[in-house]
Amino acid sequence: VVTAGAGTHALGATVTSVTSASLAPPMLIVSLNSQLRVCRAIREAGVFRISFLSDRQEDVARAFSGRIPSCERFGVGDWDMDEPGGPLLRSALAWVLCRLTRTVPCGSHNLLLGLAEEVPPGAGAPLLYRHGRYI
């Protein structure tokens, strides 16, 4: 789940892919539909957070995939809404705080290139998505 903003201005979306772009410096690529409000918020703020979900957080993934209204999404899961860089899912498997370094238009989406600034350690089994379903 990619998030940006804080408090009542927080936004987020489930993404199906986060790609490593570089190890030195540590950079990640996230692809987001350019029409999503969270995409615009990231471009404006210049910072975003990626929360990697555990195999027990399918409900969070579904909530942020657009199945429920934006204003209700953060009601699913244990979120710290006032973290700099975007809401923090306390129970996430892991999370990364990224500084936006570049946006590349790519058809209906934008590729967001982020410099990883904080990467705390995590452990557990990840939530995976394959052939149209969570596994």
Solvent accessible surface area in square Angstrom, and as a share of the most:
residue,aa,sasa,rsa
1,V,10,0.06
2,V,0,0.00
3,T,0,0.00
4,A,0,0.00
5,G,29,0.28
6,A,45,0.35
7,G,28,0.26
8,T,136,0.79
9,H,149,0.67
10,A,12,0.09
11,L,30,0.15
12,G,6,0.06
13,A,7,0.06
14,T,33,0.19
15,V,25,0.14
16,T,111,0.64
17,S,63,0.41
18,V,43,0.25
19,T,68,0.40
20,S,73,0.47
21,A,46,0.36
22,S,33,0.21
23,L,163,0.81
24,A,92,0.71
25,P,73,0.46
26,P,66,0.42
27,M,30,0.14
28,L,28,0.14
29,I,51,0.26
30,V,0,0.00
31,S,43,0.28
32,L,5,0.03
33,N,49,0.25
34,S,27,0.18
35,Q,137,0.61
36,L,70,0.35
37,R,125,0.46
38,V,5,0.03
39,C,0,0.00
40,R,91,0.33
41,A,21,0.16
42,I,0,0.00
43,R,93,0.34
44,E,146,0.65
45,A,58,0.45
46,G,19,0.18
47,V,22,0.13
48,F,0,0.00
49,R,3,0.01
50,I,1,0.01
51,S,1,0.01
52,F,71,0.30
53,L,18,0.09
54,S,19,0.12
55,D,69,0.36
56,R,213,0.78
57,Q,14,0.06
58,E,62,0.28
59,D,85,0.44
60,V,3,0.02
61,A,1,0.01
62,R,88,0.32
63,A,5,0.04
64,F,2,0.01
65,S,54,0.35
66,G,46,0.45
67,R,165,0.60
68,I,52,0.27
69,P,74,0.47
70,S,39,0.25
71,C,120,0.72
72,E,95,0.43
73,R,34,0.12
74,F,34,0.14
75,G,70,0.68
76,V,39,0.22
77,G,42,0.41
78,D,72,0.37
79,W,20,0.07
80,D,33,0.17
81,M,49,0.22
82,D,112,0.58
83,E,51,0.23
84,P,103,0.65
85,G,12,0.11
86,G,0,0.00
87,P,0,0.00
88,L,24,0.12
89,L,0,0.00
90,R,136,0.50
91,S,65,0.42
92,A,17,0.13
93,L,29,0.15
94,A,26,0.20
95,W,44,0.15
96,V,9,0.05
97,L,15,0.07
98,C,0,0.00
99,R,107,0.39
100,L,32,0.16
101,T,68,0.40
102,R,153,0.56
103,T,43,0.25
104,V,53,0.30
105,P,107,0.68
106,C,72,0.43
107,G,83,0.80
108,S,72,0.46
109,H,66,0.29
110,N,12,0.06
111,L,56,0.28
112,L,0,0.00
113,L,40,0.20
114,G,0,0.00
115,L,53,0.26
116,A,14,0.11
117,E,81,0.36
118,E,85,0.38
119,V,93,0.54
120,P,44,0.27
121,P,135,0.85
122,G,47,0.46
123,A,94,0.73
124,G,60,0.58
125,A,51,0.40
126,P,66,0.42
127,L,28,0.14
128,L,94,0.47
129,Y,105,0.40
130,R,146,0.53
131,H,156,0.70
132,G,57,0.55
133,R,153,0.56
134,Y,33,0.13
135,I,84,0.43
